[in-house]
Amino acid sequence: MLKHVQKFPEIHVTFNFTPSLLLQIQQYQKGECTDKQFLLFAKKADELTVDEKTDILRDFFLAHWDTMIGKHPRYLSLLLKRGKNIVEEELTSIAQSFSVQEFLDLQIWANLVWIDPLFRHEIEDLYKKGKNFKEKDKERVIALEKKIISSIFDEYKRAWESGQIEITTSPMYHPILPLLIDSNLAKASNPNLALPFEFVHPEDATKQIEEGLAFCEQIFGRRPIGLWPSEGSVCQELLPIVSQLGIQWFATDEEILARSLKTTFRRDENGVCNRSEILYKPWKCENINIIFRDHMLSDLIGFVYNSWDQKKAAQDITNKIVHLRNSLPTFERFLIPVILDGENAWESYANDGTEFLNAFYNNLVEKKIATTTISQFLEENETKNELKSLFPGSWIGANFNIWIGHAEDQKAWLIVKNLRDELTKRNITDKHIWERLYILEGSDWYWWFGEEHFSTIDETFDELFRFTAVWIYKQIGVDPPPELFSSIKKAAELLTVQPSDKMTPEIDGKMTHYYEWYNAGHTDVKRMGGTMQRFAGLFTMIYCGFDASNLYIRFDVENADAKEYEYTIKVYKPKEVTIVPGTTEGVVSTIDQIGEVAIPRALVGLDQGEEKVRFIISAQQKGTEVDRTPLLKFTVKLEEVKLHNWQV
């Protein structure tokens, strides 16, 4: 983005960096972190294991198929050979049909397409070659990637010092600030929203902004005075916080201005707003300058022009800006803010948006449409308009529904609230632990929870969220609650078959006969991915049955005898109790080919007329936990079982 701007000295742009992105770039620069995809890329193709090959087939086509894969015949042919729809059960056999050379070409193409055309001249021969790459070609790709990454901070720093650009930042881990300040602010735009909790921690909002500003200053040597609140999310209560931290202005969406003024904005066929003189001026509220973006122009670039001819798209937006300029009074200066996510648009544009950006910037220069950084405009022009109050909302629908409106969002928020309450109750001061808590407050988790958005890696987000919470609980010596071992996303819900009748198995650690566990309930934890399947995937099937005396639990493990591990059964209902097979008094168990456990009903509270049992099984090896089941739920009262399984 910066390289495009620098080709036009007259063009001035404001760039916003989320601090957590800066942190990741810094860690890559220093060699302090890597990622699974890079390791899979760097490994020699003829040394890849079967699992690594299936991972490559799953993950190395995560690019825009039309603009990034379809333009390269070899890459496209590999996608078609794998198939556009992934069938997990078939990946292993598909991997066996790929030659070593095909895997090598796939490894390199999955990196080549993510290198911007502006940098490709250094390895242009690889793009022309297209296939039959050599292992040594990877070294050139890696060298170029490192060169680009290592130059980012210095390039932007120099451009900021030159005055051509301004750099602003966001709160450290990109949280929705109003939801940290008071979760009930979500009800302003959605009065019917029912929240099963209250999250009121303005101190967290302060901390996230404070850390973001400090880290941005560490990277670029200057402290920003402008802020892009995550997802343009603002509220009245945010104003004193940003003021005390030295922020002079922040930006959000035009709909927030409309709601604050209790008005509406409409546009004619040329895109001219009915109240342009109001929208295209900065406003002040409690001494903070607020910029409201032009929603239409921003979204045209972000979501529409990618399917147009690039030059026609650039001409169209230029024409709209000219119409807007002509509609405004000539005796005042106005600001038309075009603000959009820096990463969303360009992969869906041909050639990474190069032609569009070149044509657009050139048009602005030719039409003498002045561009400016926001701070420069505020320095040169007095802010006269004042808002009495600022409506709470984001740049999406002027509400917070995406991040807190769905049951899955609320489940995740409740996890964070309970975890934070535990840290406070225990007077935890360890900054690393709190840092992980602040990470869990980030907006992107909640973006993927709920029904609004879907990706092929939702499972990864779900697991990372829960395991971060698990890590914190373990650091403070508290047993993680059972909800952290079940997926938040509904798509991964367990399919559980309930017991059909009483049963009394022989506790010998073997399948004594076919009908031994026939009446038991069961759930296939392997099918739903397990809770820690990326690390172990040990458990496959879990069975639960009962008779008048005992609760019976059986667990099967993947490709191994169950006796290779130690186990713990944590029962949460009806009575909370921890059972260690072979140790807990009164419990009969044998761990051999399978694990079989008989637990007296009274021990877990099933002698009080209770009919439902909830438990988790965990496996350890040499004292280290290697897997856990999700929270398992079974009905173990005969009357309830008969009713549940009755059918005509």
Buried (B, 14 or more C-beta within 10 A) or exposed (E): BBEBBBEBEEBBBBBBBBBBBBBBBBEBBEEEEEEEBBEBBBBEBEEBEEEBBBBBBBBBBEBBEBBBBEBBEBBBBBBEEBEEEBEEEEBEEBBEEBEEBBBBBBBBBBBBBEBBEEEBEBBEEBBEBBBEBEBEBBEBBBEBBEEBEEEBBEEBBBBBEEEBBBBBBBBBBBBBBBBBBBBBBBBBBBEEBEBEEEBBBBEBBBBBBBBBBBBBEEBBEEBBBBBBBBBBBBBBBBBBBBEEBEBBBBBBBBBBBBBBBEEEBEBEEEBBBEBBEBBBBBBBBBEBBBBBBBBBBBBBBBEBBBEBBBBEBBBBBBBBBBBBBEBBEEEEBBBBBBBBEEEEBBBBBBEBBBBBBBBBBBBBBEEEBBBBBBBBBBEEBEBEBEBEEBBBBBBBEBBBBBBBBBEBBBBBBBBBBBBBEBBEEEEBEEEEBBBBBBBBBBBBBBBBBBEBEEEEEBBEBBBBBBBBBBEBBEBBEBEBBBBBBBBBBEEBEBEBBBBBBBBBBEBEBEBEEEEBBEBBBBBBBBEBBBBBBBEBBBBBBBBBBBBEEBBBBBBBBBEEEBBEBBBBBBBBBBBEBEBEBEEBEEBBBBBEBBBBBBBBBEBBBBEEEBBEBBBBBBBEEEEEBBBBBBBBBBBBBBEBBEEBBEEE
